[in-house]
Amino acid sequence: MALTAYAAETAHEAAEAAHASPIHVVLKAEELFNLWGFPITNSLIMTWIVVAVLVLFAFLFRQKLSLIPGKLQAGIEWMFEGILGYMTDILEDEKMARRFFPLIMTIFFFVLIANELAFLPGIGTIGLDNGHGGITPLLRAPAADLNMTLALAFISFLTIEITGLRGLGAGKYAMKYVNFTSPVNFAVGIIELISNLGRLVSFSFRLFGNVFAGEVMLVVAAFFVPYILPVPLMGFEVFVGFIQAVVFAMLTLFFIKLALMEPHGSESH
């Protein structure tokens, strides 16, 4: 009984300490204002900033293109040629690689810039008074909003499905998921269908989970061990942001390749 009472008292004290703690974590992106009935959130504004940075960089870089490249142009061209060559090896078709190169690179740079800009001073710390003794941040990492990662997942998912339909034809592509040639092929098709639909979840929640968990970890570290622990953790999260951009782009590429493969059990397969 005494042990039970002590445990209850300890739990009560922990709950009070957590309630009094200044650590405030919000899962949902905060709405800043409403525009014609459309909610404008802090993550949406940050997404617009990321898009503006990418468009501005592309415009300025294009203005400086020359037949005799400088170091920056030569470095970017070398990187793009290497990535295009890798995509050609994966898809086994240079024409197909050139077709999907803009999409894959746009996904990579968008996720990368969105993740890295979130570490700039003021992101998540400068905001408006919410009337409850705290602030509503003006800017929030786009990938820390499930709406953005889900929208990006839908873009990849639809691209993969449309590519499979156009590459194999509707009938042959449907055989990947509904195949009555044998019980084994039918079971494999059902598994493929479930796996295919699960890509929406894996695409969106992987990116959202990693970025949001990183933000929470930095907030907790800054509260308990300020000035010391957040610095190496922030360096680690910068690396994680890069890896997540690579993973999202590479998975889109690999799933495009899988969508173009012949159905299981067909003669060409």
N, C-alpha and C positions, 0 to 999 in steps of 0.2 A: 504493500500500500504506500509506504513511504517513497519507494522508488517510482511508483506511478505518479504520485503527487509531484515529485521533483521533476519528472519528465514533462508533466503538464505545465508546471511553472516555467521551465526552461523554454518550452515551445511558445508559451505566451510572451515571454520576454523577447524571444527572437522575432515574433510577429510584430511586436511593438517597435523593435529596432528597425525592422524592414520598412514599417509604415512611416517611421520618422526619417528614413534614409533619403538623401537628396537624389539618389539614383532613380532616373525615370526612363523607362523603356516603353516605347509605343510601337506595337506591331504594325498598325495601319498608318499609311501616309496621312499627314494632317492637312486638312483643307484650309487654305489661306483666304480665299474669296470665291465668289460665284460669278461666272460670266455667262449670261444668257441661259441660266439654268444648268450650266456645265460646271462642276466643281473643279477648281484649280488647286492642286495640291503642291506641296513643296518638292516632292519627287518629280512631278510633271515639269515644274519650272527648271529643275536641274537637268532634266532630259532635254529641254529646249536649249539650254546652255551647251550641253554636249554636242547636240546637232549643229549649233552655231559654230562651235570650235572646229568641228570636222569640215564644215562647208568653207569656213574662212581659211583653214589650212590648205584645202584643195585648191581654192581660188588663188591664194598667194603663191603656192607651189607651181601652179600651172603658168603663172605670169613669169616665173623665173626659169622655165624650161628652155634648154638650148641644145644645139647639135653637139656642142662640146661640153659635156656635163661637168659640173663642179663636184666637190666631194659629197655634198648632201644628195644631189641628184644621182650621182653614181652609186652611192650607198643604197638609196631607196630602189633604184633600178635593179641592183644586184639582189636585194632581198626579194623583190617581186618576181624576178626571173627564177630564183630558187624555189619560191612557193608555187609558182605556176608549173615548174618542172615536177615538183612533188605531187601536185594535183593531177598532172598528166599520168604519172606512174600509178596513182590510185585508181583513177577512172579509166585508164588504158585508152584514152581518146583525147588528143590535144584540143580538138574542136569543142568537145564537151567541157574540158577544163577551162578553156577561155570563156565559155558561156557562163560558168558558175563562179569564176574568179572574182568578179565584182561583188557578188552576194557574200561569199565567204570572207573576203577582206573587209567588207563593210560591217559584217557581224563582229569580226575580230576587233576592229578599231573602235567601234561603238562601245562594246562591252569594256574594252581596255580603258578608254578615256573616261567612261562613266565610273569605273572602279577607282581609277587613280585620282581623278579630280575630287573625289570624296574626302581625300586627306588634306586638301588645302585648308589653311586657317580660316575659321569662320563657318565652315560647312557643318551644320548641326549644332552650332553654339550661338550663332546670331539669329535672333528671332523677335517675335512680337509677344507681348504680355498676354497670357491666356486667361487672366483673371483668377487663377487658382494658385498664385504664388510661383508659377513657372513660366516658361516661354514656349512658343510654338516656332520651331526652327523655320527660317525662310527657305533653306535648301536642305535636301536630304538625298543620299545616294540613290540613284534610280533603281539599281538592282536590289536595294533594300525594300522595294515596293513590289509585292507579288504581281500586281497588275502589269508592270512593265516586263517582268521576266516571262509572264504567261503570254503576253502579246508577242514577244520575241519568239517564244516557243511555237506559237501558232504560225508565224511566218516560216520558220524552218519546217514545221510539220506539213504545211500546205505545199511548200516547195518540193519536199520529198515525195509526197503523194502524187502531185501533178507530174513530176518527172517520171515516176514509175508508170503512170497511166499513158503518158505520151510515148515513153520508150518501149513498152511492152504491148500496149494496147489494153483496152478495158477487160477483155475476156481473159487474156493470159495473166494480167496483173491480179484479177480476182481469184485466179487459181492458187495464188500464194496463200490465201486465207480460207477459201472454200474449195477443197479438193477431195473429190469422191472416188479417186482412182484406187485407193486402198485405205483400210482403217488407219495405217500408220501415217499416210499423207494427210488424212483428215485431221488426225490429232495434231500433227505438226502445223497444219494451217490454223487451227484454233489457237495454238500457242503463239504463232506468229501474229495473229490478230490482236491478242491480248498484249503482247510485247509492243506492237506498233502503237496501240492506243496509250500504252504506258509511257511512251516517249514524251507526251505532253507534260506529264507529271515529273518525269526525271529531268527534262530540259529546264522547266521553270523552277522547281523546288531545289535543284542542285545549286543553281546560281543564286537564288534568293537566300537559301539556307546558309551558304558560305559567307555571303556579304553581310547579311543581317547578324549572323553569329559573330563575325569579326567586329562589327560595330559594338555589340553588347560586351564583348570581351574587353575592348579598349576602354569603354565607359567604366566597367567594373575595376579594371587595372588602374585607371586614373584616380578612382575614388580611394582604393585601399593602399596602393603604392605609387603615389604621384611622383613625377619627374624622373623616375628610374625605370619602372617596368613598361610604361607605355611606349617608350622609344624603340626597343627591340621588337615589341609586338607590332608596332606600326610598320616597321621594316618588313616583318614577316607577312603582314596583310597586304602590303604593296606587291610582294611576290605572289601571294594567293590571287590577287586581282588579275595579274598577268596570266597565271595558270588557268583561271576560270574563263578568260577570253579565248585562250588557245583551245580549251576543252570544248567550249560551245561551238566554235567554228569547225573543229576537227570532227566532232560528232555529226554535225550537219553534213559534212563532206562524206563521211563513212556511210551514213544512212542513205545518202543519194546513191552511192555505189551499190548498196544492198537493194535499193528499190529497182535498180536496172538489171539485177540478176534474174535469171530464169526461175520459174516456180520449182519447188522441190518435187522431184519425181518426173519432170519432163525430160524428153530425150536430149535436148540441147544442154540442159543442166547436167 
